[in-house]
């Protein structure tokens, strides 16, 4: 079977790497891809925003499945148009993708379906926001409603910080994403990323992970798209997983199906493990990044089989995904300046030496420049390793990372610190 993978980041490199291992795969294409993805797929110059061009490519190359990696094409309705022409797609249609595309959409769905989440208010102007803030106390969470590349969330500890957050949101820093805001109560607990395959009706759990959003060691500095992750998250016990499925994920899938907009693809629930049980922080309509990288490292099942079963509504008959018991840990190497304006063009070397240690280096924001590999984004590489415990996976990932020559890059040195503390404690 020929497959077209849409996307160009570390998530898509991990998906390409895993898809290439399937005996069912014929030819794998990637649009637009990156130098790492090129090791597993043929790169094609397709603009995912040009739906007609994508459909024509699929017809010319007998594509049996399109895998949409990033959120923007999902929210833009690429899956709808592909399905209309009979091409199977892994990824939700435009309306169910609003689970990620609009924070307000998700909060309203939770309110209707009785799904546990933080209290909230939706506002569309500065005066309404200022009127709503006193209802929530401090700290308070202020979110851009739309897609903001994982950066549209500000936790304000003081009234001055809340006012500054409103300035940032409403001054156009987040573009159309910040035209409306969601103000939320601050939830206390530990965050976990939980994944499930959904084909409209059937829900199959697909593992857990824990991301590290802050740019600096010790969870300091501004939020990013993610500076590293590990899987599984031991704090997310089987009992908590059952509660999350029964109280959050399955009711969400049911609500969307009953509305005539069934969800199909991977559903990523960001959860807060509170003293009252798991509560939804937010949904993503695709694999997390960098959570996808650690999930793919642990996955023992055929990813193509699972994706096709999801796309064709046959999850009920599919074998549930199997994961190896090892811990996987990934460290993001970012370009200096990130999460602000990253320094592009920095030379990168030593990847072969890094992978000689047994780790896998996924390309997130790289490019070829005159035969040299260079940084071409904020998050540049994902150095990923396995180990029997989080301590060993962490040591293996950093040993591989230290073999890389990337002078204009930086990373956190404490990925997995919560799990390490639990292991040692």
C-alpha positions as CSV (number, residue, x, y, z in Angstrom):
1,X,0.0,0.0,0.0
2,X,1.3,3.5,-0.9
3,X,1.0,6.1,1.8
4,X,1.3,9.9,1.8
5,X,2.4,11.5,5.0
6,X,1.7,15.2,5.4
7,X,4.1,17.3,7.6
8,X,7.7,18.2,8.2
9,X,8.5,18.0,11.9
10,X,9.9,15.6,14.5
11,X,6.5,14.0,14.9
12,X,6.3,13.3,11.2
13,X,9.9,11.9,11.2
14,X,8.9,9.5,14.0
15,X,5.7,8.4,12.1
16,X,7.7,7.9,8.8
17,X,10.3,5.9,10.6
18,X,7.7,3.6,12.1
19,X,5.5,3.4,9.0
20,X,8.6,2.3,7.0
21,X,8.8,-0.8,9.2
22,X,5.4,-2.1,8.1
23,X,5.5,-5.1,5.7
24,X,2.3,-3.8,4.2
25,X,3.9,-0.5,3.0
26,X,4.6,-0.1,-0.7
27,X,5.9,3.4,-1.2
28,X,6.0,6.1,1.4
29,X,5.7,9.7,0.2
30,X,6.1,12.8,2.5
31,X,5.0,16.4,1.8
32,X,7.0,18.4,2.4
33,X,9.1,16.3,4.7
34,X,12.6,17.1,6.0
35,X,16.1,15.7,5.6
36,X,15.5,13.0,8.3
37,X,12.1,12.0,6.8
38,X,13.9,11.6,3.4
39,X,15.7,8.6,4.9
40,X,12.4,6.7,5.0
41,X,10.2,8.4,2.3
42,X,10.3,10.1,-1.0
43,X,9.8,13.9,-0.5
44,X,7.3,15.6,-2.7
45,X,6.7,19.3,-3.2
46,X,3.0,19.5,-2.2
47,X,1.4,22.3,-0.4
48,X,-1.1,20.8,2.1
49,X,-3.2,23.9,1.8
50,X,-3.8,23.1,-1.9
51,X,-6.3,20.3,-1.4
52,X,-6.9,19.8,-5.2
53,X,-3.1,19.2,-5.7
54,X,-3.0,16.7,-2.8
55,X,-6.0,14.8,-4.2
56,X,-4.5,14.7,-7.7
57,X,-1.2,13.4,-6.3
58,X,-3.1,10.7,-4.4
59,X,-4.9,9.6,-7.6
60,X,-1.7,9.6,-9.7
61,X,0.3,7.6,-7.2
62,X,-2.4,5.1,-6.0
63,X,-2.3,6.3,-2.4
64,X,-4.2,4.0,-0.1
65,X,-3.9,6.1,3.0
66,X,-3.1,9.7,3.8
67,X,-1.6,10.4,7.2
68,X,-2.0,14.0,8.3
69,X,0.5,14.9,11.0
70,X,0.1,18.6,11.9
71,X,-3.0,20.3,13.2
72,X,-3.3,23.1,10.7
73,X,-4.3,21.0,7.7
74,X,-6.8,19.2,9.9
75,X,-8.5,22.4,11.0
76,X,-8.4,23.6,7.4
77,X,-10.5,20.6,6.3
78,X,-8.0,18.6,4.2
79,X,-9.3,15.3,5.6
80,X,-12.9,16.3,4.6
81,X,-12.0,16.8,1.0
82,X,-9.9,13.6,0.8
83,X,-12.7,11.5,2.3
84,X,-15.2,13.1,-0.1
85,X,-13.1,11.6,-3.0
86,X,-12.9,8.2,-1.4
87,X,-9.3,8.4,-0.2
88,X,-8.8,6.9,3.3
89,X,-7.4,9.4,5.9
90,X,-5.8,9.1,9.3
91,X,-6.9,12.3,11.0
92,X,-10.2,14.0,11.9
93,X,-12.4,16.2,9.7
94,X,-12.6,19.9,10.1
95,X,-15.4,20.1,12.7
96,X,-14.1,17.4,15.1
97,X,-10.6,18.9,14.7
98,X,-12.0,22.0,16.4
99,X,-11.2,20.1,19.6
100,X,-7.8,21.5,19.0
101,X,-8.6,24.4,16.7
102,X,-10.8,26.2,19.3
103,X,-10.4,26.0,23.1
104,X,-13.9,27.4,23.4
105,X,-15.4,24.7,21.2
106,X,-13.8,22.0,23.5
107,X,-14.9,23.8,26.7
108,X,-18.4,24.1,25.5
109,X,-18.5,20.4,24.5
110,X,-17.2,19.5,28.0
111,X,-19.9,21.6,29.6
112,X,-22.7,19.9,27.5
113,X,-21.3,16.3,28.1
114,X,-20.4,16.7,31.8
115,X,-16.7,16.1,31.1
116,X,-14.5,17.1,34.1
117,X,-12.4,20.2,33.2
118,X,-11.5,23.6,34.7
119,X,-14.2,26.3,35.0
120,X,-14.0,28.8,32.2
121,X,-15.2,31.9,30.5
122,X,-15.1,32.8,26.8
123,X,-14.3,36.4,25.9
124,X,-13.8,38.3,22.7
125,X,-12.7,41.8,23.9
126,X,-10.6,43.4,26.6
127,X,-13.5,44.7,28.6
128,X,-15.1,41.3,28.8
129,X,-11.8,39.7,29.8
130,X,-11.2,42.3,32.6
131,X,-14.8,41.7,33.9
132,X,-14.3,37.9,33.9
133,X,-10.9,37.8,35.6
134,X,-12.0,38.4,39.2
135,X,-14.2,35.3,39.0
136,X,-11.1,33.1,38.8
137,X,-8.7,34.4,41.4
138,X,-5.0,33.9,41.1
139,X,-3.2,32.2,39.5
140,X,-5.4,32.3,36.4
141,X,-4.9,30.6,33.0
142,X,-5.4,32.7,29.9
143,X,-5.5,31.0,26.5
144,X,-5.7,32.1,22.9
145,X,-8.8,30.3,21.5
146,X,-7.2,29.2,18.2
147,X,-4.0,27.5,17.1
148,X,-0.9,29.1,18.4
149,X,1.8,26.5,17.9
150,X,1.7,25.3,21.5
151,X,2.5,28.8,22.8
152,X,-0.9,30.5,23.3
153,X,-1.2,29.7,27.0
154,X,-0.1,32.1,29.8
155,X,-0.4,31.3,33.5
156,X,-0.7,34.7,35.4
157,X,0.4,34.6,39.0
158,X,-0.5,38.3,39.7
159,X,-2.9,40.9,38.5
160,X,-0.1,42.7,36.7
161,X,0.8,39.4,34.9
162,X,-2.8,38.9,34.0
163,X,-3.0,42.4,32.5
164,X,0.2,41.8,30.6
165,X,-1.2,38.5,29.3
166,X,-4.3,40.3,28.0
167,X,-2.0,42.9,26.3
168,X,-0.1,40.1,24.6
169,X,-3.2,38.3,23.5
170,X,-5.1,41.3,22.2
171,X,-2.2,43.1,20.5
172,X,-2.1,40.6,17.7
173,X,0.9,38.6,18.9
174,X,-1.0,35.4,18.2
175,X,-2.8,36.6,15.1
176,X,-6.3,35.3,14.6
177,X,-5.7,32.7,17.3
178,X,-5.9,35.5,19.9
179,X,-9.1,37.2,18.6
180,X,-11.0,35.3,21.3
181,X,-9.7,34.0,24.6
182,X,-10.6,31.4,27.1
183,X,-10.0,32.3,30.8
184,X,-9.8,29.3,33.1
185,X,-9.4,28.4,36.7
186,X,-6.0,27.2,37.6
187,X,-5.9,23.5,38.3
188,X,-3.4,21.9,40.7
189,X,-1.8,18.6,40.0
190,X,0.5,16.9,37.6
191,X,0.0,16.9,33.9
192,X,-0.1,13.8,31.7
193,X,-0.5,13.2,28.0
194,X,-2.9,10.4,27.2
195,X,-3.6,9.1,23.7
196,X,-6.4,7.0,22.1
197,X,-7.2,5.8,18.6
198,X,-10.8,6.7,17.7
199,X,-12.7,5.6,14.6
200,X,-16.0,7.4,15.3
201,X,-17.2,4.7,17.7
202,X,-14.5,2.5,19.0
203,X,-11.8,3.9,21.3
204,X,-8.5,2.1,21.9
205,X,-5.9,3.5,24.4
206,X,-2.6,4.3,22.8
207,X,-0.2,5.0,25.7
208,X,0.8,7.8,28.0
209,X,3.7,10.3,28.2
210,X,4.7,13.4,30.0
211,X,5.9,16.5,28.2
212,X,8.1,19.3,29.5
213,X,6.6,22.6,28.2
214,X,8.8,25.2,29.9
215,X,12.0,26.2,28.1
216,X,14.3,26.0,31.1
217,X,15.5,23.4,33.6
218,X,13.3,23.1,36.6
219,X,10.3,24.0,34.5
220,X,11.3,27.7,34.3
221,X,10.8,30.3,31.6
222,X,8.1,30.6,28.9
223,X,6.0,27.8,27.5
224,X,7.2,26.1,24.3
225,X,5.9,23.5,21.9
226,X,7.7,20.9,24.1
227,X,11.3,20.5,25.2
228,X,11.3,16.8,25.8
229,X,9.1,13.9,26.9
230,X,9.2,10.4,28.3
231,X,6.8,7.4,28.1
232,X,5.1,5.8,29.9
233,X,4.1,8.1,32.8
234,X,4.0,5.8,35.8
235,X,1.9,8.3,37.7
236,X,-0.9,7.5,35.2
237,X,-2.0,4.3,36.8
238,X,-4.4,1.7,35.1
239,X,-7.2,3.0,37.4
240,X,-6.6,6.6,36.3
241,X,-6.5,5.5,32.6
242,X,-9.9,3.7,33.1
243,X,-11.3,6.9,34.6
244,X,-9.9,9.0,31.8
245,X,-11.4,6.8,29.2
246,X,-14.8,6.5,30.9
247,X,-15.2,10.1,32.1
248,X,-13.3,12.1,29.4
249,X,-12.3,10.4,26.1
250,X,-15.3,8.1,25.4
251,X,-17.9,10.8,26.3
252,X,-16.1,13.2,23.9
253,X,-16.2,10.6,21.1
254,X,-19.8,9.9,21.8
255,X,-20.8,13.6,21.9
256,X,-19.2,14.2,18.5
257,X,-20.7,11.1,17.0
258,X,-24.2,12.1,18.2
259,X,-23.7,15.5,16.7
260,X,-23.1,13.9,13.3
261,X,-19.4,14.9,13.3
262,X,-17.6,11.6,14.4
263,X,-14.0,11.8,15.3
264,X,-11.5,9.6,13.4
265,X,-7.8,9.6,14.2
266,X,-5.6,9.9,17.2
267,X,-7.1,11.9,20.1
268,X,-4.5,13.4,22.5
269,X,-6.0,14.4,25.9
270,X,-3.8,16.6,28.0
271,X,-4.9,15.7,31.5
272,X,-4.4,17.3,35.0
273,X,-4.3,14.6,37.7
274,X,-6.1,16.5,40.5
275,X,-7.1,15.4,44.0
276,X,-10.6,14.9,42.5
277,X,-9.3,12.7,39.6
278,X,-8.3,13.4,36.0
279,X,-9.6,16.5,34.4
280,X,-9.2,17.7,30.8
281,X,-6.7,20.5,30.3
282,X,-7.1,20.5,26.5
283,X,-7.3,18.2,23.4
284,X,-5.0,17.9,20.5
285,X,-6.3,16.4,17.3
286,X,-3.0,14.7,16.3
287,X,0.0,13.0,17.9
288,X,1.9,15.2,20.3
289,X,5.3,16.5,19.5
290,X,7.6,15.4,21.1
291,X,5.3,12.7,22.7
292,X,4.9,11.0,19.4
293,X,8.6,10.3,19.3
294,X,8.7,8.3,22.5
295,X,5.4,6.5,21.7
296,X,6.9,5.3,18.3
297,X,10.1,4.2,20.0
298,X,8.0,1.9,22.3
299,X,5.4,0.7,19.8
300,X,5.7,-3.0,18.9
301,X,2.6,-3.1,16.7
302,X,2.4,-2.4,13.0
303,X,1.5,1.3,12.9
304,X,0.1,1.1,9.3
305,X,-2.3,-1.6,10.4
306,X,-3.6,0.5,13.3
307,X,-3.9,3.7,11.2
308,X,-5.8,1.9,8.4
309,X,-8.2,0.2,10.9
310,X,-8.8,3.7,12.3
311,X,-9.4,5.3,8.9
312,X,-11.8,2.5,7.7
313,X,-13.8,2.2,10.9
314,X,-12.5,-1.2,11.8
315,X,-10.9,-0.6,15.2
316,X,-13.4,-2.9,16.9
317,X,-11.8,-5.9,15.1
318,X,-8.2,-4.6,15.4
319,X,-5.6,-6.0,17.8
320,X,-5.0,-3.3,20.5
321,X,-1.6,-1.6,20.2
322,X,1.3,-3.4,22.0
323,X,4.1,-1.4,23.6
324,X,7.5,-2.7,24.9
325,X,8.0,-2.3,28.6
326,X,11.0,-0.1,28.3
327,X,10.9,3.6,29.0
328,X,11.5,5.9,26.1
329,X,12.9,9.5,26.6
330,X,13.5,12.2,24.1
331,X,15.4,15.5,24.5
332,X,14.7,18.4,22.2
333,X,17.7,20.3,20.8
334,X,16.4,23.8,20.0
335,X,18.1,26.7,18.2
336,X,19.2,29.7,20.3
337,X,16.4,32.2,20.7
338,X,13.6,29.7,20.9
339,X,10.7,30.1,21.8
340,X,11.3,33.6,20.5
341,X,13.0,34.1,17.2
342,X,15.3,31.1,16.6
343,X,18.8,31.4,15.1
344,X,18.6,29.6,11.8
345,X,21.4,28.3,9.7
346,X,23.6,26.8,12.4
347,X,25.6,23.8,11.3
348,X,24.8,20.4,12.7
349,X,27.2,17.4,12.9
350,X,27.7,14.2,14.8
351,X,24.4,12.6,14.1
352,X,25.9,9.3,13.1
353,X,28.0,9.2,16.3
354,X,24.8,9.9,18.3
355,X,22.9,7.1,16.7
356,X,25.9,4.7,17.1
357,X,25.1,4.8,20.8
358,X,21.8,3.1,20.0
359,X,19.6,6.2,20.2
360,X,17.5,7.6,17.4
361,X,17.7,11.2,16.3
362,X,14.5,12.6,14.8
363,X,14.8,15.7,12.6
364,X,12.3,18.4,13.7
365,X,13.6,21.7,12.1
366,X,16.5,20.9,9.8
367,X,17.4,21.6,6.2
368,X,20.2,20.9,3.7
369,X,22.4,23.8,2.7
370,X,25.1,23.1,0.2
371,X,25.4,19.5,1.4
372,X,25.5,20.5,5.1
373,X,22.8,19.9,7.6
374,X,21.6,23.1,9.3
375,X,19.0,24.4,11.7
376,X,15.9,25.6,10.1
377,X,13.4,26.1,12.9
378,X,13.0,26.5,16.6
379,X,13.0,22.9,17.7
380,X,15.6,21.2,15.6
381,X,16.4,17.7,16.8
382,X,14.7,15.1,19.0
383,X,17.3,12.8,20.6
384,X,15.5,9.7,21.7
385,X,16.6,6.6,23.6
386,X,15.2,3.5,25.4
387,X,16.1,2.0,28.7
388,X,14.7,-0.4,31.3
389,X,14.1,2.5,33.6
390,X,13.8,6.3,33.2
391,X,17.2,6.7,34.7
392,X,18.8,4.5,32.0
393,X,16.7,6.0,29.2
394,X,17.7,9.5,30.4
395,X,21.4,8.6,30.5
396,X,21.3,7.1,27.1
397,X,19.5,10.1,25.5
398,X,22.0,12.6,27.0
399,X,25.0,10.4,26.0
400,X,23.8,10.5,22.4
401,X,23.0,14.2,22.6
402,X,26.5,15.0,23.8
403,X,27.9,13.3,20.7
404,X,26.1,15.9,18.5
405,X,28.0,19.0,17.3
406,X,25.4,21.9,17.3
407,X,27.1,25.0,18.6
408,X,24.0,27.2,18.1
409,X,21.7,24.8,19.8
410,X,20.6,24.2,23.4
411,X,18.5,21.8,25.4
412,X,17.2,21.2,28.9
413,X,19.3,18.8,31.0
414,X,16.5,17.6,33.2
415,X,14.0,15.8,31.0
416,X,12.2,13.1,33.0
417,X,13.0,14.8,36.3
418,X,9.7,14.0,37.9
419,X,9.9,10.3,37.0
420,X,13.5,10.2,38.2
421,X,12.5,11.7,41.5
422,X,9.7,9.1,41.9
423,X,12.2,6.3,41.1
424,X,14.7,7.6,43.6
425,X,12.2,8.5,46.3
